[in-house]
């Protein structure tokens, strides 16, 4: 699934470098103000996981980034 920020769901990062590239890309969108970081409202993955939420400035959809924490490989997708 894509949105107007060109975001696609990642159910399972294949490597830490793939995860790091996504973080850098999202942070560049925040710098360019095409996306904004917003407070996490619910910890879907549990409070033991690092999670950040971002909102697309045009579509207003909110997506969550859950950091990899083995054996879990991370997640990037829209907040339900």
N, CA, C and O of each residue as an XYZ file, in Angstrom:
320
protein
N       0.837     -1.175      0.000
C       0.000      0.000      0.000
C       0.885      1.242      0.000
O       1.812      1.340      0.804
N       0.615      2.178     -0.879
C       1.336      3.444     -0.942
C       0.404      4.568     -0.534
O      -0.818      4.435     -0.595
N       0.996      5.673     -0.119
C       0.210      6.877      0.124
C       0.876      8.029     -0.614
O       1.824      7.811     -1.368
N       0.399      9.241     -0.411
C       0.932     10.371     -1.167
C       2.372     10.709     -0.788
O       3.026     11.461     -1.511
N       2.879     10.188      0.303
C       4.292     10.364      0.657
C       5.155      9.252      0.060
O       6.361      9.197      0.302
N       4.535      8.371     -0.718
C       5.231      7.262     -1.369
C       5.752      6.253     -0.353
O       6.824      5.676     -0.537
N       4.998      6.045      0.711
C       5.374      5.071      1.732
C       4.732      3.729      1.411
O       3.580      3.670      0.980
N       5.472      2.667      1.620
C       4.983      1.302      1.431
C       5.253      0.496      2.691
O       6.263      0.697      3.365
N       4.350     -0.408      2.999
C       4.484     -1.256      4.178
C       5.728     -2.131      4.055
O       6.018     -2.689      2.997
N       6.450     -2.234      5.161
C       7.552     -3.191      5.288
C       7.237     -4.031      6.513
O       7.300     -3.543      7.641
N       6.899     -5.290      6.292
C       6.521     -6.185      7.393
C       7.721     -6.755      8.134
O       7.600     -7.212      9.271
N       8.875     -6.727      7.487
C      10.026     -7.428      8.047
C      11.280     -6.908      7.338
O      11.529     -7.254      6.184
N      12.065     -6.082      8.024
C      13.284     -5.575      7.392
C      14.235     -6.728      7.127
O      14.432     -7.590      7.983
N      14.826     -6.741      5.934
C      15.718     -7.827      5.547
C      17.115     -7.685      6.149
O      17.861     -8.660      6.233
N      17.467     -6.461      6.571
C      18.783     -6.225      7.168
C      18.720     -4.926      7.962
O      17.794     -4.129      7.809
N      19.726     -4.729      8.815
C      19.777     -3.475      9.543
C      20.035     -2.316      8.589
O      19.555     -1.207      8.825
N      20.786     -2.553      7.514
C      21.045     -1.459      6.562
C      19.760     -1.032      5.854
O      19.588      0.153      5.568
N      18.850     -1.972      5.564
C      17.560     -1.592      4.974
C      16.783     -0.714      5.956
O      16.194      0.295      5.566
N      16.786     -1.103      7.223
C      16.125     -0.314      8.264
C      16.752      1.082      8.354
O      16.029      2.077      8.402
N      18.084      1.166      8.377
C      18.784      2.448      8.488
C      18.493      3.353      7.288
O      18.369      4.567      7.447
N      18.383      2.774      6.090
C      18.047      3.566      4.897
C      16.647      4.156      5.021
O      16.428      5.316      4.670
N      15.694      3.362      5.520
C      14.333      3.878      5.690
C      14.332      5.017      6.708
O      13.719      6.058      6.468
N      15.008      4.833      7.835
C      15.063      5.892      8.851
C      15.640      7.174      8.253
O      15.088      8.255      8.463
N      16.736      7.069      7.515
C      17.357      8.252      6.897
C      16.397      8.915      5.913
O      16.303     10.142      5.871
N      15.684      8.114      5.124
C      14.744      8.640      4.136
C      13.584      9.370      4.820
O      13.210     10.471      4.415
N      13.015      8.744      5.865
C      11.900      9.365      6.586
C      12.372     10.648      7.270
O      11.668     11.658      7.243
N      13.549     10.615      7.878
C      14.058     11.812      8.536
C      14.328     12.933      7.525
O      14.197     14.109      7.862
N      14.701     12.580      6.295
C      14.865     13.619      5.267
C      13.511     14.209      4.889
O      13.419     15.405      4.611
N      12.457     13.390      4.873
C      11.119     13.913      4.610
C      10.677     14.861      5.731
O      10.018     15.869      5.478
N      11.047     14.525      6.966
C      10.731     15.409      8.096
C      11.479     16.738      7.931
O      10.908     17.805      8.157
N      12.735     16.672      7.542
C      13.524     17.898      7.324
C      12.923     18.764      6.229
O      12.954     19.992      6.309
N      12.374     18.117      5.203
C      11.769     18.822      4.077
C      10.319     19.221      4.351
O       9.684     19.877      3.526
N       9.804     18.822      5.508
C       8.431     19.111      5.941
C       7.358     18.451      5.066
O       6.231     18.939      4.981
N       7.719     17.343      4.421
C       6.702     16.553      3.726
C       6.120     15.503      4.666
O       5.137     14.839      4.339
N       6.744     15.359      5.846
C       6.257     14.461      6.892
C       6.627     15.088      8.235
O       7.519     15.931      8.327
N       5.913     14.651      9.268
C       6.150     15.163     10.611
C       6.170     13.991     11.584
O       5.390     13.048     11.448
N       7.059     14.055     12.559
C       7.018     13.048     13.617
C       5.936     13.460     14.600
O       5.832     14.630     14.970
N       5.135     12.496     15.020
C       4.042     12.746     15.967
C       4.206     11.820     17.165
O       4.855     10.780     17.055
N       3.627     12.182     18.304
C       3.762     11.331     19.487
C       3.105      9.964     19.286
O       2.067      9.849     18.635
N       3.721      8.949     19.848
C       3.134      7.607     19.840
C       1.952      7.617     20.795
O       2.089      8.006     21.955
N       0.778      7.185     20.304
C      -0.428      7.203     21.140
C      -0.716      5.852     21.772
O      -1.288      5.788     22.860
N      -0.332      4.779     21.111
C      -0.540      3.422     21.598
C       0.684      2.608     21.231
O       1.183      2.703     20.110
N       1.160      1.826     22.145
C       2.326      0.978     21.872
C       1.835     -0.370     21.368
O       1.632     -1.295     22.155
N       1.641     -0.485     20.046
C       1.131     -1.711     19.452
C       2.074     -2.882     19.676
O       1.630     -3.999     19.944
N       3.372     -2.632     19.567
C       4.345     -3.718     19.684
C       4.699     -3.997     21.140
O       5.378     -4.983     21.423
N       4.267     -3.174     22.047
C       4.590     -3.336     23.457
C       5.610     -2.289     23.889
O       6.398     -1.803     23.077
N       5.590     -1.952     25.152
C       6.439     -0.875     25.656
C       7.924     -1.225     25.623
O       8.755     -0.330     25.777
N       8.284     -2.473     25.432
C       9.684     -2.880     25.366
C      10.330     -2.601     24.021
O      11.541     -2.762     23.875
N       9.546     -2.186     23.040
C      10.070     -1.923     21.705
C      10.186     -0.414     21.479
O       9.383      0.364     21.992
N      11.191     -0.016     20.709
C      11.322      1.382     20.314
C      10.423      1.609     19.116
O      10.504      0.888     18.121
N       9.574      2.606     19.212
C       8.598      2.876     18.158
C       8.492      4.386     17.950
O       8.464      5.154     18.911
N       8.433      4.803     16.676
C       8.239      6.211     16.313
C       7.095      6.284     15.317
O       6.918      5.383     14.497
N       6.308      7.377     15.391
C       5.192      7.574     14.475
C       5.443      8.810     13.628
O       6.019      9.795     14.088
N       4.995      8.736     12.373
C       5.170      9.826     11.430
C       3.861     10.064     10.693
O       3.108      9.129     10.418
N       3.600     11.332     10.377
C       2.394     11.691      9.631
C       2.799     12.311      8.301
O       3.644     13.205      8.247
N       2.182     11.823      7.232
C       2.383     12.387      5.903
C       1.672     13.737      5.864
O       0.503     13.832      6.237
N       2.367     14.779      5.415
C       1.774     16.116      5.453
C       0.628     16.303      4.460
O      -0.243     17.142      4.685
N       0.612     15.537      3.366
C      -0.460     15.713      2.383
C      -1.658     14.813      2.649
O      -2.798     15.273      2.583
N      -1.423     13.541      2.948
C      -2.555     12.624      3.151
C      -3.035     12.590      4.598
O      -4.142     12.133      4.881
N      -2.191     13.080      5.518
C      -2.474     13.062      6.964
C      -2.479     11.654      7.554
O      -2.819     11.487      8.725
N      -2.109     10.635      6.771
C      -2.042      9.283      7.321
C      -0.862      9.194      8.286
O       0.174      9.827      8.084
N      -1.040      8.397      9.333
C      -0.008      8.217     10.351
C       0.543      6.797     10.236
O      -0.203      5.819     10.182
N       1.862      6.720     10.200
C       2.547      5.433     10.070
C       3.461      5.227     11.262
O       3.952      6.183     11.863
N       3.684      3.949     11.596
C       4.522      3.607     12.742
C       5.769      2.864     12.291
O       5.724      2.018     11.398
N       6.864      3.197     12.920
C       8.135      2.540     12.676
C       8.531      1.844     13.965
O       8.808      2.494     14.973
N       8.555      0.512     13.928
C       8.972     -0.272     15.086
C      10.369     -0.796     14.793
O      10.599     -1.477     13.794
N      11.293     -0.466     15.683
C      12.691     -0.830     15.476
C      12.882     -2.341     15.617
O      12.215     -2.983     16.427
N      13.792     -2.901     14.827
C      14.121     -4.322     14.964
C      14.679     -4.610     16.358
O      15.437     -3.818     16.917
N      14.290     -5.753     16.899
C      14.788     -6.215     18.196
C      14.660     -7.727     18.185
O      13.634     -8.283     18.577
N      15.737     -8.393     17.722
C      15.744     -9.833     17.478
C      15.013    -10.661     18.521
O      15.131    -10.422     19.723
N      14.263    -11.628     18.044
C      14.180    -12.112     16.659
C      13.215    -11.305     15.776
O      13.082    -11.594     14.587
N      12.543    -10.297     16.351
C      11.636     -9.437     15.585
C      12.468     -8.549     14.666
O      13.457     -7.964     15.109
N      12.083     -8.438     13.390
C      12.872     -7.716     12.395
C      12.348     -6.324     12.069
O      12.793     -5.707     11.101
N      11.410     -5.824     12.865
C      10.915     -4.470     12.668
C       9.680     -4.397     11.782
O       9.275     -5.380     11.160
N       9.099     -3.216     11.743
C       7.867     -3.015     10.989
C       7.715     -1.545     10.625
O       8.086     -0.667     11.404
N       7.169     -1.276      9.439
C       6.815      0.067      8.980
C       5.465     -0.046      8.310
O       5.344     -0.720      7.287
N       4.436      0.600      8.862
C       3.113      0.521      8.268
C       2.155      1.523      8.898
O       2.452      2.137      9.923
N       1.015      1.669      8.267
C       0.021      2.638      8.704
C      -0.590      2.234     10.036
O      -0.830      1.055     10.293
N      -0.834      3.224     10.874
C      -1.503      2.990     12.150
C      -2.959      2.677     11.851
O      -3.620      3.407     11.113
N      -3.447      1.609     12.417
C      -4.837      1.182     12.169
C      -5.825      2.042     12.910
O      -7.032      1.820     12.811
